[in-house]
Amino acid sequence: MKEEIKAVIQAEAQAILNIPVDDSIEKALDIIYERVHQKHGKLIVSGMGKAGQIAINIATTFSSTGTPAVFLHPADAQHGDLGVMQPNDVLLLISNSGKTREIVELVQLTAKLYDNIPLIVLTGNPASELAEDADVVLNTGGPDEVCILGLSPTTSTTVMTVIGDVLVVMMMKRIKFSVEEYAKRHHGGYLGEKSRKAAASK
């Protein structure tokens, strides 16, 4: 059992190390910085199913670190929630297959509302329909799932999370996000107390 556990961990770790590192991440950061921090729009993150859970995490982490972001459920978008979108926003769409029906439809609906919303697509399929429509494609490397059936999102969601963390950390560096600003946004709990103490000690 221990060896099997180690093998799962090793597979996930190797998938992280195999994430393609090219200029796409920098291009995505440039777009987010321009739209959110220069034009005062926001980052809208969307995904369906397990990818949607990753999208929620990315959006909330961006918001708590100085880059306003919201999660938009692609199904709810078809029932009025698309109205959250504004002209200077940017879409970060997450789909491992690159062909999730609800996300493809979200792109189509967005184009009808505003024709200039940049699309950043996080996917394991850079040759997909979504990738073709994207301004920037963030490629996960398409790792095999560690799920014994090879079906349930496991390794794919791990690398998506890591790429989201990379985007957040690099944006924090770009905007010179401080512990004082963190404390303003995260008042409650252990992290709120820790950030206030750190800010006060400066």
C-alpha positions as CSV (number, residue, x, y, z in Angstrom):
1,M,0.0,0.0,0.0
2,K,2.8,2.5,0.9
3,E,4.5,1.9,-2.4
4,E,1.2,2.5,-4.3
5,I,0.6,5.7,-2.3
6,K,4.2,6.9,-3.2
7,A,3.6,6.1,-6.8
8,V,0.4,8.2,-6.9
9,I,2.3,11.1,-5.3
10,Q,5.2,10.7,-7.7
11,A,2.9,10.7,-10.7
12,E,1.2,13.9,-9.6
13,A,4.6,15.6,-8.8
14,Q,6.0,14.6,-12.2
15,A,3.0,16.1,-13.9
16,I,3.6,19.4,-12.1
17,L,7.3,19.3,-13.3
18,N,6.1,18.6,-16.8
19,I,3.9,21.7,-17.0
20,P,5.1,23.6,-20.2
21,V,6.8,26.8,-19.2
22,D,6.8,29.2,-22.1
23,D,5.8,32.8,-22.8
24,S,2.1,32.0,-22.6
25,I,2.0,32.6,-18.8
26,E,3.6,36.0,-19.3
27,K,1.1,36.9,-22.0
28,A,-1.8,35.9,-19.8
29,L,-0.4,38.1,-17.0
30,D,0.0,41.0,-19.4
31,I,-3.6,40.7,-20.4
32,I,-4.9,40.4,-16.8
33,Y,-2.8,43.3,-15.7
34,E,-3.9,45.6,-18.5
35,R,-7.6,44.8,-18.2
36,V,-7.9,44.7,-14.4
37,H,-5.2,47.0,-13.1
38,Q,-5.0,49.6,-15.9
39,K,-8.5,49.6,-17.3
40,H,-10.2,48.7,-14.0
41,G,-12.1,45.6,-15.2
42,K,-12.1,42.3,-13.5
43,L,-11.0,38.7,-14.0
44,I,-13.9,36.3,-14.7
45,V,-13.0,32.7,-14.2
46,S,-15.2,29.9,-15.4
47,G,-15.2,26.1,-15.5
48,M,-17.6,23.2,-15.3
49,G,-17.6,20.4,-12.8
50,K,-14.2,19.7,-11.2
51,A,-12.6,22.4,-13.3
52,G,-15.2,24.8,-11.9
53,Q,-14.1,24.1,-8.4
54,I,-10.5,25.0,-9.5
55,A,-11.9,28.1,-11.1
56,I,-13.5,29.2,-7.8
57,N,-10.2,28.7,-6.0
58,I,-8.3,30.7,-8.6
59,A,-10.9,33.6,-8.5
60,T,-11.0,33.8,-4.7
61,T,-7.2,33.7,-4.4
62,F,-6.8,36.4,-7.0
63,S,-9.3,38.6,-5.2
64,S,-7.6,38.2,-1.8
65,T,-4.3,39.2,-3.3
66,G,-5.2,42.4,-5.0
67,T,-6.7,41.4,-8.4
68,P,-10.5,41.6,-8.4
69,A,-11.9,38.4,-9.8
70,V,-15.2,36.5,-9.7
71,F,-16.3,33.0,-10.6
72,L,-19.0,32.7,-13.3
73,H,-20.8,29.3,-13.5
74,P,-21.1,28.6,-17.2
75,A,-24.6,27.2,-16.9
76,D,-25.8,30.1,-14.7
77,A,-24.4,32.5,-17.3
78,Q,-27.1,31.3,-19.7
79,H,-29.8,32.3,-17.1
80,G,-28.8,35.9,-16.6
81,D,-25.5,35.7,-14.7
82,L,-23.7,36.7,-17.9
83,G,-24.8,40.2,-16.8
84,V,-21.8,40.4,-14.4
85,M,-19.6,41.0,-17.4
86,Q,-18.4,44.5,-18.3
87,P,-16.4,45.8,-21.3
88,N,-13.0,45.8,-19.7
89,D,-13.1,42.3,-18.2
90,V,-11.1,39.3,-19.1
91,L,-12.2,35.7,-19.2
92,L,-10.1,32.8,-17.8
93,L,-11.7,29.6,-19.0
94,I,-10.8,26.2,-17.6
95,S,-11.5,23.0,-19.6
96,N,-9.2,20.0,-19.6
97,S,-10.7,18.7,-22.9
98,G,-10.9,22.1,-24.4
99,K,-14.4,21.3,-25.7
100,T,-16.7,21.4,-22.6
101,R,-20.1,22.3,-24.1
102,E,-21.0,24.9,-21.5
103,I,-17.7,26.7,-21.8
104,V,-17.9,26.7,-25.6
105,E,-21.3,28.2,-25.4
106,L,-20.1,30.8,-22.8
107,V,-17.6,32.0,-25.4
108,Q,-20.3,32.4,-28.0
109,L,-22.6,34.2,-25.5
110,T,-19.8,36.5,-24.5
111,A,-19.1,37.5,-28.1
112,K,-22.7,38.5,-28.5
113,L,-22.6,40.7,-25.4
114,Y,-19.1,42.2,-26.0
115,D,-16.8,41.5,-28.9
116,N,-13.6,42.5,-27.3
117,I,-13.3,40.3,-24.2
118,P,-9.9,38.6,-24.2
119,L,-10.0,34.8,-23.6
120,I,-7.3,33.0,-21.7
121,V,-7.9,29.2,-21.9
122,L,-6.4,26.7,-19.4
123,T,-6.5,23.3,-21.0
124,G,-4.8,20.0,-21.6
125,N,-5.8,20.1,-25.3
126,P,-4.0,23.0,-27.1
127,A,-5.5,21.9,-30.4
128,S,-9.1,22.1,-29.2
129,E,-11.9,24.4,-30.3
130,L,-11.6,26.5,-27.2
131,A,-7.8,26.9,-27.7
132,E,-8.4,28.0,-31.3
133,D,-10.6,30.9,-30.0
134,A,-8.2,31.9,-27.2
135,D,-6.0,34.9,-27.1
136,V,-3.7,32.9,-24.9
137,V,-3.5,29.1,-24.2
138,L,-2.1,27.9,-20.9
139,N,-1.2,24.3,-21.6
140,T,-1.3,21.9,-18.6
141,G,0.7,19.3,-20.6
142,G,-2.2,17.0,-20.7
143,P,-1.1,14.5,-18.0
144,D,-2.7,11.2,-17.6
145,E,-5.1,11.0,-14.6
146,V,-3.9,9.0,-11.7
147,C,-7.5,7.7,-11.3
148,I,-7.4,4.0,-11.7
149,L,-10.0,4.3,-14.5
150,G,-8.1,7.1,-16.1
151,L,-11.3,9.1,-16.1
152,S,-11.9,11.1,-12.9
153,P,-10.2,14.6,-12.9
154,T,-7.2,14.1,-10.5
155,T,-3.8,14.9,-12.0
156,S,-5.4,17.4,-14.4
157,T,-6.9,19.4,-11.6
158,T,-3.6,19.3,-9.7
159,V,-1.7,20.9,-12.5
160,M,-4.6,23.4,-13.1
161,T,-4.3,24.5,-9.5
162,V,-0.5,24.9,-9.7
163,I,-0.8,27.0,-12.9
164,G,-3.4,29.2,-11.1
165,D,-1.0,29.6,-8.2
166,V,1.7,30.7,-10.6
167,L,-0.5,33.3,-12.1
168,V,-1.5,34.6,-8.7
169,V,2.1,34.8,-7.3
170,M,3.5,36.4,-10.4
171,M,0.7,39.0,-10.4
172,M,1.4,39.7,-6.8
173,K,5.0,40.5,-7.7
174,R,4.0,42.7,-10.6
175,I,1.6,44.8,-8.6
176,K,3.9,44.8,-5.6
177,F,1.1,43.5,-3.3
178,S,2.0,44.2,0.3
179,V,1.1,42.5,3.6
180,E,-0.7,45.8,4.5
181,E,-3.0,45.4,1.5
182,Y,-3.5,41.7,2.3
183,A,-4.7,42.6,5.8
184,K,-7.3,45.0,4.4
185,R,-8.8,42.2,2.3
186,H,-8.5,39.4,4.8
187,H,-9.7,40.6,8.2
188,G,-11.0,37.4,9.7
189,G,-9.4,34.2,11.0
190,Y,-5.8,33.2,11.6
191,L,-4.5,34.7,8.3
192,G,-6.2,38.0,9.1
193,E,-4.6,38.2,12.5
194,K,-1.2,37.1,11.1
195,S,-1.3,39.7,8.3
196,R,-2.2,42.5,10.7
197,K,0.6,41.6,13.0
198,A,3.0,41.5,10.1
199,A,1.8,44.8,8.9
200,A,2.0,46.4,12.3
201,S,5.6,45.2,12.8
202,K,6.9,47.0,9.7
